[in-house]
Amino acid sequence: MTRVSTTQQSQALIQQMLNSQSKVQDTQRQVTTGKVAEFYKDIYQDTASLTASKSLLARLEQHKQNDGVVQSGLSAYDQALAGMERAGTDLKEAAMGAISASSALGLEATVEGVFEAVTGFMNSQDTEGYMFSGSKKDVSPINISSMSDLLTALQPPTDIYDNDMLKRTVRIDENRTLETGILASDVSLDIMTAIQRIALWQAGSIPTTTPVPTGPAGPITTPLRQEDQAFLTGEIANLEQLVRDLNQVRGVNGLNQKVLEGTVESLDLQINQTTIFISDIEDVDAATAVVNLNQANFALESSYNVLSRINNVSLLNFL
């Protein structure tokens, strides 16, 4: 016996067709956008994990961006400190050369050049301002421009510095901070004191900073007087020590560079892992989405065909 379609059956088929249309719309959107859902409410079970992961990703990317800026600053510090080392070495070699040759020829010019080099390095700037001024980025850390200014400065010349004592500290990742700031008064006071001592001796004054030399003071002549030779000999030990100290500061800065390099590599790994985790939640597999769309379209076409047949069935056809 052949059955004739009922109203309830037609309504069920219509509802099935509407469901198939909705499924096609969803799969089409997934193929177009590449996302599992358009709204968080559609993936409510993963919303907490997704929002937390996106927040973490934003922080990791910000840390990486900040670390890139810090790396540039550390590289600039390294160049300045390398220049300071060369300046200290030049001053030491000039003193040793004067003693060896018993001649003051070129000594004063070398001292003047070292002063200009140190002042230039300490007053160097980056995109944020003066590098060696602490938090006072708009103020040059050394407030003199001529070696003659050292003659009237304190001994040692602590009053030539305008930097504060706040060293820059940065958060390099989620758990660690790193002190990266270097102050002009910390790294250049010794060499400025050495320059001041030579300038005072040349001006005929005995410096009061240790070691206090015996007089009478200069100016240094050619050939060197016994007092000049004794004075320069006493300076060599200080110059050797300040060069070692500068090298140590540069080494600490180099360690910071190494730490930053490793941190950036670690952040890259964490960013990749977090991005994959987020993608697993909200992104669809392209191949799977296309297959699902084809299946949904096939199901919709089937619904249309069945409904069309049912609509054409009438009791009159069986009477």
C-alpha positions in Angstrom: 0.0 0.0 0.0 1.3 3.5 -0.9 1.2 6.1 1.8 0.2 9.8 1.1 2.3 12.5 2.7 0.9 14.1 5.8 1.1 17.8 7.0 3.4 16.8 9.8 5.8 15.0 7.5 5.9 18.1 5.2 6.7 20.3 8.2 9.5 18.0 9.3 11.0 18.1 5.8 10.8 21.9 5.7 12.5 22.1 9.0 15.2 19.7 7.8 15.7 21.9 4.7 16.0 25.0 6.9 18.6 23.2 9.1 20.5 22.3 5.9 20.4 25.9 4.8 21.8 27.1 8.1 24.5 24.4 7.9 25.5 25.6 4.4 25.7 29.2 5.7 27.9 28.2 8.6 30.3 26.2 6.4 30.4 28.9 3.8 31.4 31.4 6.4 34.1 29.1 7.8 35.5 28.6 4.3 35.4 32.4 3.6 36.8 33.6 7.0 38.9 30.6 8.1 37.3 30.9 11.6 35.3 28.3 13.4 32.8 30.8 14.7 31.9 34.4 14.2 31.1 35.1 17.9 32.6 33.9 21.2 29.1 32.6 22.2 29.4 30.0 19.5 32.6 28.6 21.1 31.6 29.4 24.7 33.4 26.3 26.0 36.7 27.6 24.8 36.2 31.4 25.4 38.2 31.6 28.7 41.2 29.8 27.2 41.0 31.8 24.0 40.9 35.2 25.7 43.6 34.3 28.1 45.8 33.1 25.3 45.2 36.2 23.2 46.1 38.4 26.2 49.3 36.4 26.7 50.2 36.7 23.0 49.8 40.5 23.2 52.1 40.7 26.2 54.7 38.4 24.6 54.7 40.5 21.4 55.1 43.7 23.4 58.0 42.2 25.4 59.7 41.2 22.1 59.2 44.7 20.7 60.6 46.3 23.9 63.5 43.9 23.9 64.4 44.9 20.4 64.6 48.6 21.5 66.7 47.5 24.5 69.1 45.5 22.2 69.7 48.6 20.1 70.5 50.6 23.2 72.9 47.9 24.5 74.6 47.9 21.1 75.0 51.7 21.3 76.4 51.3 24.9 78.9 48.8 23.6 80.2 51.1 20.9 80.5 54.0 23.4 82.3 51.9 25.9 84.7 50.5 23.3 85.5 54.1 22.4 86.1 54.9 26.1 88.5 52.0 26.3 90.4 53.2 23.3 90.6 56.7 24.8 91.9 55.4 28.1 94.4 53.3 26.3 95.5 56.2 24.1 96.1 58.3 27.3 98.1 55.5 28.9 100.2 55.0 25.8 100.8 58.7 25.5 102.1 58.9 29.1 104.3 55.8 28.5 105.6 57.3 25.3 106.5 60.6 26.9 108.4 58.8 29.6 110.2 56.5 27.1 111.2 59.4 24.8 111.7 61.9 27.6 109.6 64.2 25.5 106.3 66.1 25.9 105.8 66.2 22.2 102.2 65.3 21.3 101.2 64.6 24.9 99.0 67.7 25.4 97.3 67.1 22.0 96.6 63.5 23.0 95.1 64.6 26.3 92.9 67.2 24.6 91.7 64.5 22.1 90.9 62.1 24.8 88.9 64.7 26.6 86.9 65.5 23.5 86.3 61.7 22.8 85.1 61.0 26.3 82.8 64.0 26.3 81.4 63.0 23.0 80.8 59.4 24.0 79.2 60.3 27.3 76.9 62.9 25.7 75.9 60.6 22.9 72.1 60.2 22.2 69.7 57.6 20.9 66.1 57.9 19.9 65.0 58.4 23.5 67.6 61.1 24.4 71.0 61.1 26.2 72.1 57.6 26.8 74.2 58.1 29.9 71.9 60.5 31.8 69.8 58.0 33.8 66.2 59.1 33.7 67.1 62.7 32.7 67.0 61.9 29.0 66.7 65.6 27.9 69.9 66.7 29.8 73.5 66.1 28.7 75.3 64.2 31.4 78.5 66.2 31.1 78.0 69.9 31.5 81.4 71.2 30.3 82.8 71.5 26.8 86.4 72.6 27.3 89.3 70.9 29.1 90.1 74.2 30.8 86.8 73.8 32.7 88.4 70.9 34.6 90.9 73.4 36.2 88.1 75.0 38.1 86.0 71.9 38.8 86.1 69.9 42.0 88.7 67.3 42.6 87.7 64.7 41.5 85.4 66.6 39.1 82.0 65.2 40.3 80.4 68.6 39.6 80.7 68.2 35.8 78.0 65.6 35.8 74.2 66.3 35.5 73.0 62.8 35.2 70.8 61.3 38.0 71.5 58.0 39.7 68.4 56.1 38.2 69.6 53.3 36.0 67.2 52.0 33.5 65.5 48.7 34.4 63.4 46.9 31.9 61.0 43.9 32.0 62.4 41.5 29.3 59.7 38.8 29.6 56.8 37.7 31.8 59.1 36.9 34.8 62.4 38.8 34.6 63.6 42.4 34.8 67.1 43.5 33.7 69.1 46.5 34.7 70.6 47.9 31.5 71.3 51.6 32.3 74.8 53.0 32.4 75.6 56.4 34.0 78.2 58.8 32.8 79.4 59.5 36.3 80.0 55.8 36.9 82.0 55.1 33.8 83.9 58.3 33.0 84.7 59.9 36.4 88.1 58.0 36.6 89.3 59.0 33.2 88.0 62.6 33.6 90.0 62.7 36.9 93.1 61.5 35.1 92.7 64.2 32.5 92.1 66.8 35.2 95.3 65.7 37.0 97.4 66.1 33.9 95.7 69.5 33.0 96.4 70.8 36.6 100.0 69.6 36.4 100.4 71.3 33.1 99.0 74.5 34.6 101.5 74.4 37.4 99.1 73.1 40.1 99.6 69.9 42.1 96.4 67.8 42.0 94.9 66.9 45.3 93.4 63.6 44.3 95.3 60.4 45.2 98.0 59.7 44.6 99.2 63.2 45.4 102.4 63.8 43.5 105.4 65.8 44.7 106.2 69.1 43.2 107.0 71.4 41.7 104.4 70.9 39.1 104.8 71.4 35.3 104.2 72.3 32.6 105.9 69.2 31.3 108.9 70.1 29.2 111.2 68.4 26.8 113.3 66.7 28.0 111.2 65.7 30.9 112.1 66.9 34.3 112.5 64.3 37.0 109.3 65.6 38.6 107.4 65.3 35.3 108.7 61.7 34.8 107.7 60.7 38.4 104.3 62.3 37.9 103.6 60.5 34.6 104.9 57.2 36.0 102.5 57.5 38.9 99.6 58.1 36.4 100.2 54.9 34.4 98.9 52.6 37.2 95.7 54.6 37.5 95.3 54.6 33.7 95.8 50.8 33.5 93.2 50.3 36.2 90.5 52.6 34.6 91.0 50.7 31.3 90.4 47.4 33.1 87.3 48.9 34.8 85.9 50.1 31.5 86.5 46.6 30.1 84.6 45.1 33.0 81.6 47.5 32.4 81.7 46.6 28.8 81.7 42.9 29.7 78.6 43.3 31.9 76.9 45.1 29.0 77.9 42.2 26.8 76.3 39.7 29.2 73.1 41.8 29.1 73.2 41.6 25.3 73.5 37.8 25.5 70.6 37.6 28.0 68.5 39.7 25.7 69.4 37.6 22.7 68.4 34.4 24.5 65.2 36.0 25.8 64.1 37.1 22.3 64.6 33.6 21.0 62.5 32.2 23.9 59.8 34.8 23.2 59.7 33.8 19.6 59.1 30.2 20.6 56.4 31.2 23.1 54.7 33.4 20.5 54.7 30.5 18.0 53.3 28.1 20.5 50.6 30.5 21.7 49.7 31.4 18.1 49.2 27.7 17.3 47.1 27.2 20.4 44.8 30.1 19.5 44.6 28.8 15.9 43.6 25.3 17.1 40.6 26.9 18.9 39.4 29.5 16.4 40.7 28.5 13.0 39.3 25.8 10.7 41.2 23.4 8.6 40.7 24.6 5.1 40.4 21.1 3.5 38.0 19.9 6.2 35.9 23.1 5.8 35.6 22.6 2.0 34.6 18.9 2.5 32.0 20.0 5.1 30.6 22.7 2.7 30.3 20.1 -0.1 28.5 17.7 2.2 26.2 20.5 3.5 25.3 21.5 -0.1 24.6 17.9 -1.0 22.3 17.6 2.0 20.5 20.8 1.1 20.0 19.7 -2.5 18.6 16.4 -1.2 16.2 18.3 1.0 15.0 20.4 -1.9 14.4 17.3 -4.0 12.5 15.4 -1.4 10.4 18.4 -0.5 9.6 19.0 -4.2 8.4 15.4 -4.6 6.3 15.6 -1.5 4.7 18.9 -2.6 3.7 17.2 -5.9 2.0 14.3 -4.2 -1.8 14.6 -4.0 -4.5 12.2 -2.9 -6.1 12.8 -6.2 -3.3 11.0 -7.9 -4.3 7.8 -6.1 -8.1 8.0 -6.6 
